[in-house]
Amino acid sequence: MCGERSRKLHRVKTIGISAKITSDDALQFAAKVAADLRARDFGVCLDYGTADKLNDRGKCVAKGDLGKHSDLLVTFGGDGTLLSVARHAPKNVPILGVNMGTLGFLTEVRVEEFPEVMERVLAGDFESEERVTFDVTVRGPGRDHRSYRVLNDATINKSALARIIEMRVTVGGEFVSSFRADGLIIATPTGSTAYNLSAGGPIIYPTMGAVVLTPICPHMLTNRPVVLPDTLEIEIGIVTPHQEIFLTLDGQEGLPIAQHDTVCINKSPIPVTLIRMTRKSYFDVLRAKLKWGEG
């Protein structure tokens, strides 16, 4: 069931590796791990950016295709590095996020823990946790209805000089409200601790079947965040004319949208599978990241 933890035997032959290309530490560690795996006769596949930075002449593919060529994905960097790989990953390819800086919500494994953790993963001894993703499409004049997958959030934002955006929100075919705000965040439980939290939205336990709509600086103070079941289709129609408005996906991809466009969001049939190996609980991570007091 999506969102639940499970222990499974997963046979690994090829490991896909992606590193934060602006971090020398992440790149050097990735190079060391790749060399060790190859020496042990494991297949290694890098994304183009990582391979280029390392001048690695081995197998490499586009980041979006890394999961198609791998039995296991390993990222070296932070939550952003993991997100860039995870939203394209197939359902049954688990992802191990290695934290190269401060503690992340998604990248919990520290560098010093990695050797032991990796040995257990390669032996098939690990727990995994499925996280909900959303499929996002834009309908409107001239749109190709391309689908985008997100693990954290889809955000509608105005440009720096634009006025307030008016958006008509429908959930499960029922009209909810017209929001007038600087924007609107549609976040998964995983993404509830990202931009959603900064905008005053609630923290949602990461395995809940929920979605949260959080207006950004709403014109009316009665427009508050709304938590909904993730089984309902969400449609946001853009009402405001002649404005520079952007749809941003996981904070990493984006496209302009305009009046008469409708952003449609549905639960994806393809969850992201994250490897969980550390003894830190979700609440341990929250306390550390949000500086909550100890018990």
C-alpha positions in Angstrom: 0.0 0.0 0.0 1.4 3.4 -0.9 3.0 5.2 1.9 3.6 2.2 4.1 7.1 0.9 5.0 8.1 -2.5 3.8 11.1 -4.8 4.0 12.0 -6.5 0.7 14.8 -8.4 -1.0 15.9 -6.3 -3.9 18.6 -7.7 -6.2 21.0 -5.0 -7.4 23.1 -5.3 -10.5 23.3 -1.7 -11.7 23.5 1.4 -9.5 22.5 4.8 -10.9 24.5 7.7 -9.3 23.8 11.4 -9.3 25.8 14.0 -7.4 25.2 17.7 -6.7 27.4 19.2 -9.5 28.2 22.4 -7.6 29.6 20.5 -4.6 33.2 19.2 -4.9 32.7 17.0 -1.8 29.6 15.3 -3.4 31.4 14.8 -6.7 34.6 13.4 -5.1 32.6 11.0 -2.9 30.5 9.9 -5.9 33.6 9.2 -7.9 35.1 7.1 -5.1 31.8 5.1 -4.7 31.5 4.5 -8.5 35.1 3.2 -8.7 34.6 0.9 -5.7 31.3 -0.5 -7.2 33.0 -1.1 -10.6 35.9 -2.9 -9.0 33.3 -5.2 -7.4 31.7 -5.9 -10.8 28.6 -3.9 -10.3 27.3 -1.9 -13.2 27.4 1.9 -12.7 25.4 4.5 -14.6 25.8 8.3 -14.1 23.7 11.2 -15.2 25.2 13.4 -17.9 25.9 16.3 -15.5 27.8 14.1 -12.9 29.7 12.2 -15.6 30.8 15.5 -17.3 32.0 17.0 -14.0 33.9 13.8 -13.2 35.2 13.3 -16.7 33.8 9.8 -16.4 33.7 7.8 -19.7 31.5 5.1 -18.4 27.8 4.6 -19.0 25.8 7.8 -18.7 22.2 8.9 -19.5 20.0 11.9 -19.0 19.0 12.4 -15.4 15.3 11.7 -16.2 16.3 8.3 -17.6 18.7 7.3 -14.8 16.1 5.1 -13.1 15.3 3.2 -16.3 18.8 1.9 -16.5 19.3 1.1 -12.8 18.2 -1.3 -10.0 19.1 1.2 -7.4 19.5 5.0 -7.4 22.0 6.8 -5.1 22.2 10.6 -4.8 25.0 12.6 -3.2 24.0 16.1 -2.1 20.9 17.3 -0.5 17.1 17.1 -0.8 17.2 19.0 -4.1 19.6 16.5 -5.7 17.3 13.6 -4.6 14.2 15.5 -5.9 15.7 16.0 -9.3 16.2 12.2 -9.7 13.1 10.9 -7.7 10.4 12.6 -9.7 11.5 10.6 -12.8 12.2 7.3 -11.1 10.2 4.1 -11.8 8.1 2.7 -9.0 10.2 -0.3 -8.2 13.6 1.4 -8.2 14.5 2.4 -4.6 16.4 5.6 -3.9 19.1 6.1 -1.3 19.8 9.8 -0.5 23.2 10.6 1.0 23.4 13.9 2.8 26.5 15.9 2.0 25.6 19.0 4.1 23.1 19.7 6.8 20.4 17.2 7.7 17.7 16.8 5.0 14.1 15.8 5.2 14.7 13.3 2.4 18.5 12.6 2.6 18.9 11.2 6.0 22.0 9.0 5.5 25.3 10.8 6.6 28.6 10.2 4.8 30.0 8.4 7.7 27.0 6.0 7.8 27.1 5.3 4.0 29.6 2.4 3.8 27.6 0.2 6.3 24.2 1.3 4.8 25.4 0.6 1.2 26.5 -2.9 2.1 23.1 -3.7 3.6 21.3 -2.3 0.6 23.5 -4.3 -1.9 22.6 -7.4 0.1 18.9 -6.6 -0.2 18.6 -5.9 3.5 16.7 -2.6 3.9 13.3 -1.0 4.5 11.6 1.1 1.9 8.9 3.7 2.1 6.6 4.7 -0.7 5.8 8.4 -1.1 2.9 9.8 -3.1 3.6 11.8 -6.2 1.3 14.0 -8.3 0.8 14.2 -12.0 0.4 17.8 -13.2 -0.9 18.9 -16.6 -1.9 22.2 -18.0 -5.0 22.5 -20.2 -5.7 25.5 -22.3 -5.3 27.1 -25.8 -2.3 25.7 -27.6 -1.3 23.3 -24.7 0.0 19.9 -25.5 -1.3 18.4 -22.2 2.2 17.2 -21.3 2.2 15.5 -17.8 4.8 16.5 -15.1 5.4 14.4 -12.0 6.2 16.0 -8.7 7.3 14.6 -5.3 7.1 17.9 -3.3 4.8 20.5 -4.9 3.4 22.4 -7.8 3.3 26.1 -7.2 1.6 28.9 -9.1 3.5 32.2 -8.7 3.3 35.7 -10.1 6.4 37.5 -11.3 8.0 40.2 -9.2 6.1 43.1 -10.9 2.8 41.3 -11.5 -0.4 42.0 -9.5 -2.4 39.6 -7.4 -3.5 36.5 -9.3 -7.1 35.3 -9.3 -7.5 31.6 -9.4 -10.7 29.5 -9.5 -10.2 26.2 -7.6 -12.3 23.1 -8.2 -11.9 19.9 -6.2 -13.5 16.6 -7.3 -15.6 18.5 -9.7 -17.0 20.8 -7.0 -16.2 24.6 -6.9 -14.3 25.5 -3.8 -13.4 29.2 -4.0 -11.8 31.9 -6.0 -8.5 32.7 -4.5 -6.8 36.1 -4.9 -3.2 35.8 -3.8 0.4 36.0 -4.8 0.1 32.4 -5.7 -1.0 28.9 -4.6 1.0 25.9 -3.4 -0.3 22.4 -4.0 1.9 20.1 -1.9 2.2 16.4 -1.2 2.8 15.3 2.4 6.5 15.0 1.5 6.4 18.6 0.3 4.5 19.9 3.3 7.8 20.7 5.0 9.2 22.6 2.0 7.7 25.8 0.4 4.3 25.0 2.0 5.7 25.3 5.5 7.4 28.6 4.7 4.0 30.0 3.4 2.3 29.0 6.7 0.9 25.7 5.6 0.6 22.6 7.9 3.1 19.8 8.4 1.6 16.6 7.2 2.9 13.2 8.1 4.7 12.0 5.0 2.8 8.7 4.5 -0.7 10.2 4.8 -3.0 10.1 1.8 -3.4 13.9 1.7 -2.8 17.0 -0.3 -2.6 20.6 1.0 -3.6 23.8 -0.9 -1.8 26.8 0.6 -2.4 30.3 -0.7 0.6 32.6 -0.8 0.0 36.0 0.8 -3.8 35.8 0.2 -5.8 39.1 -0.4 -8.4 37.8 2.1 -7.2 36.5 5.5 -10.0 34.0 5.5 -8.3 32.2 2.6 -6.5 29.6 4.6 -4.6 26.3 3.8 -7.0 23.4 3.0 -6.0 19.7 3.5 -7.8 17.3 1.2 -7.8 13.6 0.3 -5.2 12.8 -2.4 -7.8 10.8 -4.4 -9.6 14.0 -5.6 -8.7 15.8 -8.8 -7.7 19.4 -8.3 -8.2 22.0 -11.0 -6.9 25.6 -10.7 -8.2 27.9 -13.5 -6.3 31.1 -14.1 -8.8 34.1 -14.2 -6.4 37.1 -14.2 -5.6 38.4 -17.7 -2.3 40.0 -18.9 -0.1 38.8 -16.1 3.2 37.0 -15.9 2.4 33.8 -14.1 4.5 30.7 -13.7 3.9 27.1 -12.7 6.9 25.7 -10.9 7.4 22.0 -10.3 9.4 20.8 -7.3 11.1 24.2 -7.4 13.2 22.9 -10.3 11.2 23.0 -13.5 8.7 25.7 -14.6 6.6 27.0 -17.4 4.6 30.2 -18.0 0.8 29.9 -17.7 -1.9 32.5 -18.5 -5.6 33.3 -18.4 -7.8 30.4 -19.7 -5.2 27.9 -18.6 -6.2 25.2 -16.1 -3.6 23.4 -13.9 -4.9 19.9 -13.3 -3.4 17.8 -10.4 -4.0 14.1 -9.8 -2.4 11.4 -7.6 0.1 9.6 -9.7 0.0 5.8 -10.0 3.8 5.8 -9.6 5.0 6.5 -6.1 8.6 7.2 -5.2 10.4 4.5 -3.2 12.8 5.8 -0.6 15.2 3.6 1.4 15.0 4.1 5.1 18.0 2.8 7.0 18.8 5.2 9.9 17.4 5.0 13.4 16.1 8.6 13.1 12.3 8.8 13.1 10.4 11.5 11.2 10.0 13.4 14.4 13.7 13.2 15.1 14.2 14.9 11.8 11.5 17.5 12.5 13.1 18.4 15.8 16.5 18.8 14.3 15.5 20.8 11.2 12.9 23.0 12.9 14.9 23.5 16.2 12.1 22.1 18.3 12.9 21.6 22.0 13.9 18.3 23.4 11.5 16.3 25.4 
